[in-house]
Amino acid sequence: MSFMTVFVLIAALFAAISLFNGVVSMAHGGAPDQESSHWLMLKRVGWQGLALLFMVLALLSNLQ
């Protein structure tokens, strides 16, 4: 298993954790959810973007 594979898996795991935190926050609702929903979504999208970047880098490194 290469380092890039590990990086992709870690980023995907953090994206899943961020998604779970967002769902739990929505389930509780109320003012705290309204204040933190944007930040939680931004974190999730960031982790997904990082995982995608690592996947592209891993694919490009295997071409050579």
N, C-alpha and C positions, 0 to 999 in steps of 0.2 A: 504494500500500500504506500503510495507516494505522499509527500507532504501536501501536495495540492488537493489530493483526495481528502485528507484529514481537514484541511482548511475549509473545503466545501461542506463537509459533514458538520463541522462546528458552526459555520455560518447558518446552515439550514436548521440546526438544532436551536440556535438563538432566535431565528425567525419563528420557529414553532412555539418557543417559550413566550415570545412577545405577542404572538397571536392568542395564546392561552390567557395571558394577562389581560389583553384587551377584551376578550369574551367574558372573563370573570368580572372585570370592571363594569361592562355593560349590564351584566346580570344583576349587579348590585344597584346600578342606576344612581339617581340623585345628583346633587351638585358636584361631588368629587369626580363622578364619571364625566360630567360635562367639561370639567377643567382639565382632565388628563387624557381624554379620548384622542385629541389631536396628536399629542406627544407620543402616545402608545402606537398610533398608526404610523407616525413618522419613523419610530424605531423599527417597526416591523418591515416597512418598505426599505429602510436602509439595510437591514440584515439580508433581505431578499436580493437587493441589488449587489451586495457584497458577495453573496453566494453565486449569483449569476456571473459576476466578474471572475471569480475563482474558477468557475466551470469553463468559461471561455479561455482563460489562461491555461488551464489544464489541457484543453483540447488543442490549443495552439502549440503547446510544448510537446505533445505527442506526435504532431505532424513532422517534426524535424528529426 
